[in-house]
Structure formats: structure tokens, C-alpha cells
């Protein structure tokens, strides 16, 4: 097999070299010797101290202040006994404190554990336990869920902050959060003594980024700072810019607890010494205002978000003319030549597909720049993901792991300097996923005559609801905690508004249990986007060997969707 892969890789690399766009650099020139985020932050705080690093609803934080505040966070952690290797959780929505905390955690040599702020009790407790989080920075509005699960968890200390804690003036645009914190420890944190700089090990565990899977509860992907810096640097090249270019301004509303939000909202700006305009929540009118105010050049959003901008009352596309890298994620709406033409006519800029990636690879594995002329990227099988970024290889293999010919669908496998070190505490899952240095994604795709990747389908088990990944196995594990649920199986059904929604087919122990009661329980115990629809059944369809016939449930879910559409 290695020889077959070597031959296939040589063929694909030759195609990619022949079709490499002129505007995309082939090699990375790193401005800082050590591939660690604290070294980059200190570098820019020294060379660009007055450059704005973070803009947040009228509050601007320079690189000098970013460096100081993260030093103080690291000092605060040291005062709570945090040592290198300890896990520190961050349970916040998008705000500057999240970025400052992440940098401070890494300065302390600890491990950053970003936690979804939409989590409810069981989900939060699971990640705290699995990661071994000892110190937690949480949003004030989430105090009830934190305190409900804190006893018996590994958490020794919790600090709270409000999203508005760093705002100094009354914003002159709408903010989607309370201006006054219910409880906050941020003043104590920000007045802590600055931690002294310590050498960074770029290959030590630096983050546990949790991802769902096809079996059981989410797994923590172990990532290092070397992974982070490589991802940011090569994503920068994929946008046609050299690392460290000073004239890039990014707008980010993607949740920064999520790996894509971390990449585009934290890592890319920090490694490049650039400005990020941070939003807590998507609002098309506010986004348009911020692009115009700050001269935003880079943005990642769904196709739906761009259409919302186009449909704003009195929309003036010239306010968005600063955008150079307007990247779109095809989800409910797919990027089409028609939508691209509408956007170009309104703004004078071009929409492109974003990239292929997953939490295990730290995302941003491909780029699409250079393939948009004459819409050639959109006149192919969707979704066009482009060429691998410099240093990354992608192959398509069959069920036996053998490379397939160009144009033939198969499983996408990735080899990259940013693939996870392993799944935290899951050696079996690590060995199954990483084989001979290649990450087996479980996704289906093909490579075309340019050597470009086309993403054809998700792993059948995964559900995409409003752009968020939902894994049936995780929902099933949570639902089994309900005493009335005897057996459960979760599958997706198509949905015109959300793309897909989860449907839970359940056998109950008590005939008096209703779907409404189960739905109410689910809303209290899992993030809202994971809450399934419930179908109570007398018996789940089973095979002769005692396995649930998921194919039958897929068909039934499709029938439910069709019935809804007819109604």
C-alpha cells in the first residue's frame, strides 16, 4: 500500500503544481522563530504595539494591551496553582476575554479547553470530567449551569466575566448582550501581577478541541501550538497574502469555541499581527456597519449570511468594497454562479467557497483562490474545496485503503503538520483514525483533473443543523439518561430551513410518556440545536442479529419531512 500511495501522491502533486494559482505563495516565511502563540503575541506587542488587535463593539485593544492582559491572566492562573499541563476551561461566548484567556493559558504552559456556551448540564459535566478541567472561566449568564454541575467535578476554581466587561463607552450600535454583568471577577483578573515570560514548547499539548463522532460522546482532539501556527500561516497563504502582512482586517462572528472560529477569529489575526473585528452574534445590519467602519478585508460566513446582507433594506454594496477574501460556506444555500453574480454586482468583490477541514486537522486544509474565473469552481460537482494548502496532502482511497483513480469517489484521507496528536484518553480511536501518518476522515470526496478536492458527502451518521455538527451517538447517549427511554436511535431528516434536523425514534418504558415531555427534558439537558424531534414507536426495526436497521429509520424520517412539506 505505501508504494501505491506514493505513486498516487506523485500523480496528484504533479496535477496540483501544474494548476497552482499564481497569487498563492508556495512556501511559508514565518516571522517568528518559535511556532508558539505567546512568542507571536510578544513579537507584535514589541514591533506593532499600537496596532489594534481586537475590536469589539467600539472597544479597541492594541497588541500591547493584549499582551499585558494575557500576562495578567497567566499570573492569575499561577495564583490558583495552575501549572504546565493543567487543563483550563473557557466557557464563554465571543468576547475579548476569550482571546485573552486563551493566550494567557498558553503563556502558563497549560492546556486550553474551549467549551460550547450553548451546553446544558450533562454536556458541560461530561467535558469538565473528560478533560480534567481544574480552573474554569465562565460567562456570568451561565453561572446556574456551572454551579449545578460543579460539585463532584475536577473543577477547583471558577471565575466569571460578563461579555461587556471590557467595554468602556456606550456602543453606538446594537449589542446582543447585557451591558452590566450579573457577577464578574474580571477586575481581579486584570489587576493580577503579570506572569514572567517562560519558554514555550510548541509540541506540548496546548488545546483540547472537542468533536463529536459516530460512537459515544465527543472526543477531545489534542492539538499543539505548532498545529495552530501552521494552520494560521497556511490559511493566510491560501488567501493570497504573505504571513505578517499588516493591512488585513478580519470580521469574525463564528463561535470561537469552535475550531473554525478559533482559526479565523483568534489564530489567523494573532499569527499575522492583524486586527480582528469580533461579533458575539451574527446580525447582518451590524456586520455591514462594521465592515464599512473598519475596512474589513476578510470574512467567513455562510452563503445564507451573504444573501441576508444583499437583502438588507437600502443595502449599499459599496460599504463592503473593502472585502478581498469573502469566503462562503455552502450549507442550507449553496454558492451558485447566480448568487456570486448578485454579490459581485452589488459589491464589486467575489464570493468564494471557504475550505475543507475538520477539528482533527484544525480545519483550513484547502484553498479556493484562483479558481473563480468564469465560475469554473462552481460548474463542477459540489462542493469545490480547492487545492491543499502548502505542506498538506490529500488522497482518495477505497474501503481497503488503496488510492482510487482521479475522478473516482472514495474516502478523503489527509496528511498534514496540523493533524491531531491523538484523541484525549482514547488510544483505540486514535489508532483507528490515524494510520501510517494519514488521518482517515470518514468523509466522501474525489480529486479532479486539477488535483482539487470535491467534497461529496458527510459521514452518514453526522447531522448538520444550521451549520452546527450534531452526532446521533451523542444525542443517543444523553437521551439514555432519561429513565423512561428504553431504546433510542437518532437519524437526520431533511429540513428546508435548517438543512437537517435530528429525529429520535424511541421506545419508552411507560406508555404515559409523551413526545412533548421528552422534548422538554431534552431542552433542559442539551444545547438547543441538538434537541431532536421525537417519534415514539412500539418497537425499533431490528436485524436478525439484533442491530437497529437505521436504513428503515432514514426512510421514515424522509417520509416525515415529505409530510411536513405537503402540509
Secondary structure, 3 states (H helix, E strand, C coil): CHHHHHHHHHHHHHHHHHCCCCCCCCCCCCCCCCCCHHHHHHHHHHHCCCCEEEEECCEEEEHHHHHHHHHHHHHHHHHCCCCCCCEEEEECCCCHHHHHHHHHHHHCCCEEEECCCCCCHHHHHHHHHHHCEEEEEEEHHHHHHHHHHHCCCCCCEEEEECCCCCCCCCCCCCCCCCCCCCCCCHHHHHCCCCCCCCCCCCCCEEEEEEECCCCCCCEEEEEEHHHHHHHHHHHHHHCCCCCCCCCCEEEECCCCCCHHHHHHHHHHHHHHCCEEEECCCCCHHHHHHHHHHHCCCEEEEEHHHHHHHHCCCCCCHHHHCCCCEEEEECCCCCCCHHHHHHHHHHHCCCEEECCCCCHHHCCCCEECCCCCHHHCCCCCCCCEEEEECCCCEEEEECCCCCECCCCCCEEEEEECCCCCCEECCCHHHHHHHEECCEEEEEEEEEECCCCCEEEEECCCCEEEECCEEEEHHHHHHHHCCCCCEEEEEEEEEEECCCEEEEEEEEEECCCCCCHHHHHHHHHHHCCHHHCCEEEECCCCCECCCCCECHHHHHHHHHHHHHHHHHC
